[in-house]
Amino acid sequence: MTQTNWALRWVLAITLWGLCSHASADTTLISPTKTRVALDISSRVNLPESRPSSQMYFVGLDFHRVFSSDGSDIATVLFQPYWVDANNLRPFPNFLDDPDDSGLQWRNAFIDFHLTKSRVVNFKIGHLEIPFGAESLALDTNGTLRQLTSNLGLKVDWGASFHGDYRGFEYEVAWTRGSGNEWETGGNPGIVSGRIGRSRYHNFVWGVSWLDGDFWTPSQTVPKTRYGADFLLYHEQYRIIGDFSRGDDNGLDRDYGMLEITHESGDGMLDLYTQVRYQRNEHSMGSAATRTANIGLKWEPYLGVHISVQARVWSDHDAGNEPPELLQIQFRKRFNSGI
C-alpha cells in the first residue's frame, strides 16, 4: 500500500477522533438511533454457463453515526471497510492481484459535514459514491447482487463533494481521484461529476447528471465524458427505475440504457425485479452492441438474514461481444446494534 493511501486513512482517522472528542465534551445524541453498527458477513457463488464457477466471501464493518450539538446535526460518519476473499474470480477487481487473491475493499467511508441546519449545504469528504445516474437514488446496493451502475467502470472513489436539498430539489457536485479503491496518482487522474434533480422523498424522482475527467488504469489514464438522465417512480408496491446516458471513452462513443421494474411484498421482506440493459461501444473497427435481461430476488426471511438470486435470462449481442450467461447466489447476515 502506498504512503499516500496510508496518509489518507490517517487524515480520516484523526478527523473522526476529533469529532468523537468534541462529541464527548459538547455533543448530545438526540436518540440512540443516531448510531448504528453492524457486522456484515456474506458469501457469493457465480455460475457462468461455459466457465468454472467462482466464489467471493465478504466480512465487513458498517458504522454510521450522526453527531449533534444543541439540537442540530453537525456531521455524519459512514465507515464501511470490508475484507474480500476471491476464489477463481474472472474478471477480478483492481484491488485484487489475481483471481484467487484477498484484500481490503472500501465501500462508503466518509465524513459528511452539515454546514447549514436545514442541510441545504453539506460537505462530504472520503470514499464516496460518484454522483451520476441511478446510483444516486438512495437505494442501497452496496454488497448486493442487484446493481444500478452504468458503464462508467467505477462506482465509489476517493474525493469530496458539496451536496444538499432545497425547495424540493437536490444537488451534488464532486471532485474525485478517478482510481477507485486506492488513491492512485499515476497520470494525474481526476473526475468532476454532478447530479441535480427532484428530491428523493417524492413518489416520482428524476435527475440529470454529467461527468468529465481522466480515469486511472494500471497502464494509462482514460479520458471519459458522460451526460445522463434517470428517474424513479413508485406506484403502490412497484418501483420503476430508468437510467440513460451518452458520452465517450477516449473519443470513442458510449451509449447506455437500463430499465428496472421491482415488486416489493407488503411486509417489505421480498423484492422481485427484472432489469433490461442496452450498451453500445464504439471501437476502432466499428461498434458493438449488447442487450441483456436479468431477473432476481432478494428475500429477508428473518431480520438481518438476506438471500439473493440473480440470473441473466436473455441476451442479444453483436458477434465477438458475447456476455456470459450467469447465475449468482448470495447469502448475507448482518449483526446489527444500535448505540
BELUR-V436922 format. One record per backbone hydrogen bond with DSSP energy under -1.0 kcal/mol. NH is the residue of the N-H (numbers start at 1). CO is the residue of the C=O. If there is no record, write none. Layout:
BEGIN
nh=NH co=CO
nh=NH co=CO
END
This chain:
BEGIN
nh=6 co=2
nh=7 co=3
nh=8 co=4
nh=9 co=5
nh=10 co=6
nh=11 co=7
nh=12 co=8
nh=13 co=9
nh=14 co=10
nh=15 co=11
nh=16 co=12
nh=17 co=13
nh=18 co=14
nh=19 co=15
nh=20 co=16
nh=21 co=17
nh=22 co=18
nh=23 co=19
nh=24 co=20
nh=25 co=21
nh=26 co=22
nh=27 co=23
nh=34 co=31
nh=35 co=32
nh=36 co=64
nh=37 co=337
nh=38 co=62
nh=39 co=335
nh=40 co=60
nh=41 co=333
nh=42 co=58
nh=43 co=331
nh=44 co=56
nh=45 co=329
nh=46 co=54
nh=47 co=327
nh=49 co=325
nh=54 co=46
nh=55 co=87
nh=56 co=44
nh=57 co=85
nh=58 co=42
nh=59 co=83
nh=60 co=40
nh=61 co=81
nh=62 co=38
nh=63 co=79
nh=64 co=36
nh=65 co=77
nh=66 co=34
nh=67 co=75
nh=69 co=72
nh=72 co=69
nh=74 co=67
nh=75 co=67
nh=76 co=112
nh=77 co=65
nh=78 co=110
nh=79 co=63
nh=80 co=108
nh=82 co=105
nh=83 co=59
nh=84 co=103
nh=85 co=57
nh=86 co=101
nh=87 co=55
nh=89 co=99
nh=96 co=93
nh=101 co=98
nh=103 co=84
nh=105 co=82
nh=107 co=80
nh=109 co=127
nh=110 co=78
nh=111 co=125
nh=112 co=76
nh=113 co=123
nh=114 co=74
nh=115 co=113
nh=115 co=121
nh=116 co=121
nh=119 co=116
nh=122 co=163
nh=123 co=113
nh=124 co=161
nh=125 co=111
nh=126 co=159
nh=127 co=109
nh=128 co=157
nh=130 co=155
nh=132 co=130
nh=136 co=133
nh=137 co=134
nh=144 co=141
nh=157 co=128
nh=159 co=126
nh=160 co=175
nh=161 co=124
nh=162 co=173
nh=163 co=122
nh=164 co=171
nh=165 co=119
nh=166 co=169
nh=169 co=166
nh=170 co=197
nh=171 co=164
nh=172 co=195
nh=173 co=162
nh=174 co=193
nh=175 co=160
nh=176 co=191
nh=177 co=158
nh=184 co=182
nh=188 co=185
nh=190 co=214
nh=191 co=176
nh=192 co=212
nh=193 co=174
nh=194 co=210
nh=195 co=172
nh=196 co=208
nh=197 co=170
nh=198 co=206
nh=199 co=168
nh=202 co=199
nh=205 co=232
nh=207 co=230
nh=208 co=196
nh=209 co=228
nh=210 co=194
nh=211 co=226
nh=212 co=192
nh=213 co=224
nh=214 co=190
nh=215 co=222
nh=216 co=178
nh=222 co=215
nh=224 co=213
nh=225 co=248
nh=226 co=211
nh=227 co=246
nh=228 co=209
nh=229 co=244
nh=230 co=207
nh=231 co=242
nh=232 co=205
nh=233 co=240
nh=234 co=203
nh=235 co=238
nh=238 co=235
nh=239 co=262
nh=240 co=233
nh=241 co=260
nh=242 co=231
nh=243 co=258
nh=244 co=229
nh=245 co=256
nh=246 co=227
nh=247 co=254
nh=248 co=225
nh=249 co=252
nh=250 co=223
nh=252 co=249
nh=254 co=247
nh=255 co=280
nh=256 co=245
nh=257 co=278
nh=258 co=243
nh=259 co=276
nh=260 co=241
nh=261 co=274
nh=262 co=239
nh=263 co=272
nh=264 co=237
nh=265 co=270
nh=268 co=265
nh=271 co=298
nh=272 co=263
nh=273 co=296
nh=274 co=261
nh=275 co=294
nh=276 co=259
nh=277 co=292
nh=278 co=257
nh=279 co=290
nh=280 co=255
nh=281 co=288
nh=282 co=253
nh=283 co=286
nh=286 co=283
nh=288 co=281
nh=290 co=279
nh=291 co=316
nh=292 co=277
nh=293 co=314
nh=294 co=275
nh=295 co=311
nh=296 co=273
nh=297 co=309
nh=298 co=271
nh=299 co=307
nh=300 co=269
nh=305 co=302
nh=306 co=332
nh=307 co=299
nh=308 co=330
nh=309 co=297
nh=310 co=328
nh=311 co=295
nh=312 co=326
nh=313 co=293
nh=314 co=293
nh=316 co=291
nh=318 co=289
nh=321 co=318
nh=327 co=47
nh=328 co=310
nh=329 co=45
nh=330 co=308
nh=331 co=43
nh=332 co=306
nh=333 co=41
nh=334 co=304
nh=335 co=39
nh=337 co=37
nh=339 co=35
END
